[in-house]
Amino acid sequence: MKKFAVLGLVALIAAPAALAAPNGSWLPEAQQFNRQAVRSKDESARQADLFQGAAKVSETKNHQVQLTAGKYYNVFGRCDQACEDFDLTLSANGKTIASDTDGDSEPLLNFRAEQGGRHQLNISMEDCDNDSCAYSVQVFESSTDTDPSLLRAQRSNVEIVESHDPAARVFLLRQQRLAAGQSHTEQVNLTAGKAYTFYGDCDDNCSDIDLTVRLNGRVVKQDVLGDSVPLFSYRPARSGRYSVTLPMKACSTDTCAASIHIFEGTKMVYDNNGRSR
């Protein structure tokens, strides 16, 4: 089956680091991933605040954030592997501005500040298997709307690969804006015997993209189903320079954001039918 939207965030973009370590020690890597992902969409974006700490089950921590009217904000929360449910709520003068209280451990807020000044950010630890769980919350300020839908998909990729092959690393992450009918190709050097996991992802305005891997012009692996989440694993029999192409098949706006996301590891994450192993 296709990947589910299980969110995770534990790797550097295109960096040869292991995906995760236990007990929250990888939170700095998660923070760096967020910084690079946001700035890949808006180079002028800045990290306005970073909050770190630990909280017990049912405990709420309060932080003050300074917002500027008219600016766009992304707030990323993440907690350690003993944490099952972690919520964020932003308010001003008793009024909720944005919240994420879904039953997961990766809350994400995306909003435009209608008014400036001090706002209260509540961090609620809803479920933690230990006495306390470590958490990290980053606040990014931008002049443009950085739609988080594509980032959510990329985070999901990391979590899925991590769960099957903890030693895997992000091999490539390239993001482009494409109109319907356009495509983007990357040239990559693959090593024989290694296991590679490929993802194509696109934003909420996109409904169909494909992903194809070729060697010397010959197709060696592809997913051309009529959906927006092509994915597969591939173990090359020979080392060489391969091309990876992502065509934008259907986009409801002038352009859609899309990415090619590749992991290198030792285990095949998906079988030939696109099901997780």
C-alpha positions as a printed Julia matrix, in Angstrom:
277×3 Matrix{Float64}:
  0.0    0.0     0.0
  1.04   3.64   -0.37
  2.61   5.43    2.54
  0.35   6.76    5.28
  0.8   10.27    6.65
  2.86   9.17    9.64
  4.92  12.22   10.48
  8.56  12.06   11.5
 11.54  14.35   11.34
 15.01  13.11   12.18
 17.41  13.77    9.31
 19.42  16.46    7.63
 18.55  17.31    4.05
 21.02  15.55    1.74
 23.45  14.98    4.6
 25.24  11.67    5.24
 24.06  11.28    8.8
 22.22   8.41   10.44
 18.51   9.07   10.75
 17.91   8.76   14.45
 19.21   8.17   17.93
 17.16   7.3    21.01
 15.93   9.53   23.85
 15.62  12.75   21.91
 19.33  13.16   21.24
 18.54  13.69   17.54
 16.38  16.79   18.18
 19.19  19.14   16.98
 19.18  17.28   13.65
 15.42  17.72   13.47
 15.86  21.43   14.07
 18.42  21.69   11.28
 16.09  19.85    8.9
 13.36  22.4     9.64
 15.69  25.35    9.07
 16.85  24.1     5.71
 13.37  23.06    4.59
 11.83  26.44    5.41
 14.68  28.38    3.82
 14.49  26.26    0.69
 11.07  27.85    0.16
 11.99  31.35    1.36
 15.66  32.29    1.65
 14.75  35.32    3.77
 12.94  33.23    6.39
 14.42  33.41    9.87
 14.13  31.37   13.03
 12.47  33.77   15.46
 12.42  31.49   18.51
 13.63  28.08   19.68
 12.17  26.53   22.83
 13.54  23.33   24.36
 12.78  21.48   27.54
 11.05  18.5    29.1
  7.51  17.99   30.33
  5.55  15.37   32.23
  2.26  13.83   31.11
 -0.56  16.42   31.27
  1.95  19.19   31.97
  1.71  22.46   30.02
  4.61  24.81   29.44
  4.02  28.44   28.46
  6.34  30.49   26.25
  6.04  34.04   24.98
  6.6   34.81   21.28
  6.82  38.18   19.57
  4.97  38.33   16.24
  4.9   40.97   13.5
  1.59  41.8    11.84
  1.44  40.68    8.22
  4.26  38.14    8.52
  3.83  34.41    7.94
  4.8   31.89   10.61
  5.56  28.17   10.76
  5.81  26.61   14.22
  7.29  23.1    14.37
  7.0   20.92   17.46
  8.84  17.65   18.0
  9.37  15.43   21.02
 11.42  12.34   21.8
 10.64   8.7    21.04
  8.92   8.11   24.39
  6.39  10.82   23.51
  3.13   9.76   21.84
  1.05  12.96   21.86
  2.28  16.55   21.99
  0.1   19.63   21.29
  0.66  23.3    20.46
 -1.73  26.24   20.93
 -0.96  29.89   20.13
 -3.17  32.59   21.63
 -3.34  36.34   22.27
 -5.6   38.13   24.77
 -7.38  34.86   25.49
 -8.17  34.19   21.8
 -6.74  31.12   20.03
 -4.81  32.1    16.9
 -3.67  28.63   15.78
 -3.55  25.15   17.3
 -2.62  21.56   16.52
 -4.17  19.13   18.98
 -4.18  16.03   16.78
 -3.12  12.8    18.47
  0.48  12.76   17.26
  3.92  13.9    18.39
  4.72  16.37   15.57
  2.41  19.41   15.83
  2.73  22.05   13.12
  1.2   25.55   12.97
  1.06  27.65    9.8
 -0.58  31.09    9.86
 -0.37  34.78    8.96
 -0.2   37.12   11.94
 -3.16  39.49   11.85
 -1.77  41.51   14.75
  1.7   42.02   16.17
  2.93  41.91   19.74
  3.39  39.28   22.41
  1.56  35.97   21.99
  1.38  32.96   24.31
  2.49  29.57   23.03
  1.23  26.64   25.11
  3.07  23.34   24.87
  1.05  20.4    26.22
  2.55  16.96   26.84
 -0.5   14.73   26.38
  1.14  11.29   26.39
  4.67  10.28   27.46
  5.88   6.77   28.3
  8.64   8.06   30.62
  8.58  10.29   33.68
  9.09  13.19   31.27
  9.71  13.68   27.55
 12.07  16.09   25.81
 10.57  18.55   23.34
 11.66  21.16   20.83
  9.6   23.98   19.31
 10.85  26.27   16.53
  9.14  29.44   15.33
 10.0   30.63   11.8
  9.05  34.03   10.39
  8.7   34.58    6.65
  7.53  37.26    4.22
  5.75  34.68    2.05
  3.35  31.83    2.75
  5.44  28.63    3.0
  2.74  25.99    2.6
  3.76  23.1     4.9
  1.96  20.34    2.96
  5.06  19.25    1.05
  7.19  19.36    4.18
  4.71  17.06    5.94
  5.16  14.5     3.17
  8.95  14.73    3.41
  8.78  14.25    7.16
  6.61  11.19    6.64
  9.23   9.71    4.3
 11.9   10.03    6.96
  9.76   8.33    9.6
  8.85   5.42    7.33
 12.43   4.77    6.22
 13.73   5.12    9.78
 11.28   2.49   11.04
 12.53  -0.06    8.47
 16.22   0.82    8.2
 17.58   2.94   11.1
 21.02   3.13    9.46
 19.67   4.73    6.26
 20.56   8.31    5.33
 19.04  11.0     3.17
 20.8   10.62   -0.17
 19.06  13.41   -2.09
 16.25  15.91   -1.58
 15.49  18.26   -4.47
 12.46  20.53   -4.64
 11.07  22.36   -7.68
  7.96  24.22   -8.8
  6.48  22.7   -11.94
  3.51  23.43  -14.17
  1.34  20.6   -15.47
  3.22  18.92  -18.31
  6.67  19.91  -17.03
  9.18  17.52  -15.46
 12.39  17.67  -13.45
 15.34  15.26  -13.76
 18.21  14.64  -11.35
 21.41  12.73  -12.12
 22.56  10.5    -9.26
 25.42   8.02   -8.75
 24.04   4.79   -7.31
 26.14   2.0    -5.82
 25.55  -1.65   -6.67
 24.14  -3.66   -3.76
 22.88  -0.65   -1.8
 19.16  -0.3    -1.1
 17.61   2.96   -2.29
 14.14   4.23   -1.4
 12.59   6.79   -3.77
  9.71   9.17   -3.06
  7.99  11.73   -5.23
  5.91  14.24   -3.29
  3.93  17.35   -4.16
  1.8   20.0    -2.48
 -1.96  20.01   -1.94
 -2.6   21.59   -5.37
 -1.1   18.58   -7.14
 -3.04  15.36   -7.76
 -0.79  13.29  -10.04
  2.98  12.94  -10.39
  5.15  10.05  -11.57
  8.68   8.92  -10.76
 11.03   7.04  -13.11
 14.62   5.83  -12.73
 16.7    5.16  -15.87
 20.17   3.84  -16.62
 21.57   4.68  -20.06
 18.07   5.67  -21.16
 16.49   2.37  -20.1
 13.78   2.35  -17.42
 14.9    0.25  -14.44
 12.2    1.27  -11.95
  9.12   3.49  -11.99
  5.79   4.34  -10.39
  3.34   5.83  -12.9
  0.07   5.23  -11.06
 -2.48   8.04  -11.13
 -1.71   9.48   -7.71
  0.51  12.08   -6.04
  2.72   9.75   -3.98
  4.95   7.62   -6.25
  7.35   5.47   -4.25
  9.48   2.35   -4.51
 12.69   0.69   -3.36
 15.44  -0.33   -5.77
 18.72  -2.23   -5.36
 20.93  -1.59   -8.43
 22.83  -4.55   -9.85
 25.54  -2.22  -11.15
 27.03   1.06  -10.03
 26.66   4.02  -12.33
 25.05   7.33  -13.12
 21.27   7.07  -13.13
 18.63   9.66  -14.03
 15.56  10.22  -11.86
 12.64  12.03  -13.49
  9.54  13.48  -11.84
  6.8   14.62  -14.3
  4.02  16.9   -13.09
  0.91  15.25  -14.51
 -1.87  17.28  -12.85
 -1.68  20.62  -11.0
 -4.71  22.82  -10.21
 -2.67  26.06  -10.0
 -0.12  27.69  -12.32
  2.66  25.68  -10.67
  2.91  23.1    -7.89
  5.77  22.39   -5.52
  7.2   18.88   -5.87
 10.24  17.02   -4.6
 12.42  14.0    -5.33
 13.43  12.38   -2.04
 15.94   9.5    -2.06
 17.36   7.47    0.84
 20.38   5.15    0.78
 20.53   2.19    3.14
 20.9   -1.56    3.43
 17.27  -2.74    3.57
 14.47  -2.64    1.0
 11.65  -0.58    2.52
  9.02  -1.5    -0.13
  8.33  -4.65   -2.11
  7.6   -4.68   -5.84
  3.96  -3.79   -5.2
  4.76  -0.68   -3.19
  3.91  -2.29    0.15
  6.05  -1.74    3.22
  8.09  -4.77    4.13
